[in-house]
């Protein structure tokens, strides 16, 4: 599942919040949330509002800003540096701008 941020900063939300975001996005709705963390400064700063919507992973490209759930269950917004296909799965390598 790829989530493209229309605006951006790094969003950290854990556990139930991340699950709730995913469930809402599955309905086709967009989600607005307040950003925290410095990893996407200066494009996105703490307290900026970020709007995300679900898009097909195949539509994502280098330079896109995406929201994803990391291994700790936190929602994170970063920029795509590289996208590749491996063993039939699409993988994206991301990094914050800061």
GUZA-317243 format. One record per residue (C-alpha): residue in one letter; y, x, z. Coordinates in steps of 0.2 Angstrom, whole numbers, always signed. Each point is the difference from the previous one (the first is absolute). Last residue first. Layout:
GUZA-317243
@aa=A	v=Y	u=X	w=Z
...
***
This chain:
GUZA-317243
@aa=X	v=+86	u=+83	w=+32
@aa=X	v=-8	u=-9	w=-15
@aa=X	v=-16	u=-5	w=+8
@aa=X	v=-16	u=+5	w=-8
@aa=X	v=-14	u=-9	w=-10
@aa=X	v=-16	u=+5	w=-9
@aa=X	v=-8	u=-16	w=-8
@aa=X	v=-18	u=-3	w=-4
@aa=X	v=-8	u=-12	w=-12
@aa=X	v=-18	u=-3	w=+1
@aa=X	v=-13	u=+2	w=-14
@aa=X	v=-7	u=+16	w=+5
@aa=X	v=+17	u=+8	w=+1
@aa=X	v=+16	u=-7	w=-9
@aa=X	v=+16	u=+8	w=+5
@aa=X	v=+18	u=-4	w=+5
@aa=X	v=+12	u=+14	w=+6
@aa=X	v=+16	u=+1	w=+9
@aa=X	v=+2	u=-18	w=+6
@aa=X	v=+14	u=-3	w=+11
@aa=X	v=-2	u=-5	w=+18
@aa=X	v=+0	u=-16	w=+11
@aa=X	v=-13	u=+0	w=+15
@aa=X	v=-8	u=-15	w=+8
@aa=X	v=-11	u=+7	w=+15
@aa=X	v=-18	u=-3	w=+2
@aa=X	v=-4	u=+18	w=+5
@aa=X	v=-8	u=+4	w=-17
@aa=X	v=+16	u=-5	w=-9
@aa=X	v=+5	u=-17	w=-6
@aa=X	v=+10	u=+0	w=-15
@aa=X	v=+18	u=-4	w=-6
@aa=X	v=+5	u=+7	w=-16
@aa=X	v=+15	u=+9	w=-9
@aa=X	v=-3	u=+3	w=-18
@aa=X	v=+3	u=+18	w=-6
@aa=X	v=-16	u=+3	w=-9
@aa=X	v=-7	u=-17	w=-5
@aa=X	v=-7	u=-16	w=+7
@aa=X	v=-6	u=-14	w=-12
@aa=X	v=-19	u=+4	w=+2
@aa=X	v=+2	u=-3	w=+19
@aa=X	v=+4	u=-18	w=-4
@aa=X	v=+16	u=-6	w=+9
@aa=X	v=+3	u=-7	w=+17
@aa=X	v=+18	u=-3	w=+6
@aa=X	v=+11	u=+10	w=+11
@aa=X	v=+18	u=-3	w=+6
@aa=X	v=+8	u=+14	w=+11
@aa=X	v=+14	u=-3	w=+12
@aa=X	v=+9	u=+16	w=+6
@aa=X	v=-2	u=+2	w=+19
@aa=X	v=-4	u=+19	w=-1
@aa=X	v=+5	u=+7	w=-17
@aa=X	v=-6	u=-3	w=-18
@aa=X	v=+6	u=+11	w=-15
@aa=X	v=+7	u=+13	w=+11
@aa=X	v=-13	u=+1	w=+9
@aa=X	v=-18	u=-5	w=-5
@aa=X	v=-9	u=+9	w=+14
@aa=X	v=+13	u=-4	w=+14
@aa=X	v=-9	u=-13	w=+10
@aa=X	v=+3	u=-19	w=+2
@aa=X	v=+2	u=-13	w=-14
@aa=X	v=+3	u=-18	w=+4
@aa=X	v=-11	u=-13	w=-9
@aa=X	v=+1	u=-12	w=-15
@aa=X	v=-17	u=-6	w=-7
@aa=X	v=-2	u=-8	w=-17
@aa=X	v=-12	u=-14	w=-3
@aa=X	v=-15	u=+0	w=-11
@aa=X	v=-12	u=-7	w=+12
@aa=X	v=-9	u=+18	w=+2
@aa=X	v=+17	u=+6	w=+6
@aa=X	v=+0	u=-11	w=+15
@aa=X	v=-18	u=+7	w=+5
@aa=X	v=+5	u=+18	w=-3
@aa=X	v=+15	u=-2	w=+11
@aa=X	v=-10	u=-8	w=+14
@aa=X	v=-13	u=+14	w=+0
@aa=X	v=+14	u=+13	w=+1
@aa=X	v=+8	u=-10	w=+15
@aa=X	v=-17	u=-2	w=+8
@aa=X	v=-2	u=+19	w=+1
@aa=X	v=+15	u=+10	w=-3
@aa=X	v=+17	u=+0	w=-7
@aa=X	v=+9	u=+15	w=-6
@aa=X	v=+11	u=-3	w=-15
@aa=X	v=+7	u=+15	w=-9
@aa=X	v=+16	u=-3	w=-10
@aa=X	v=+1	u=-11	w=-16
@aa=X	v=+7	u=-13	w=-12
@aa=X	v=-11	u=-10	w=-12
@aa=X	v=-15	u=+7	w=+9
@aa=X	v=-16	u=-1	w=-11
@aa=X	v=-16	u=-5	w=+9
@aa=X	v=-16	u=+6	w=-8
@aa=X	v=-17	u=-7	w=+5
***
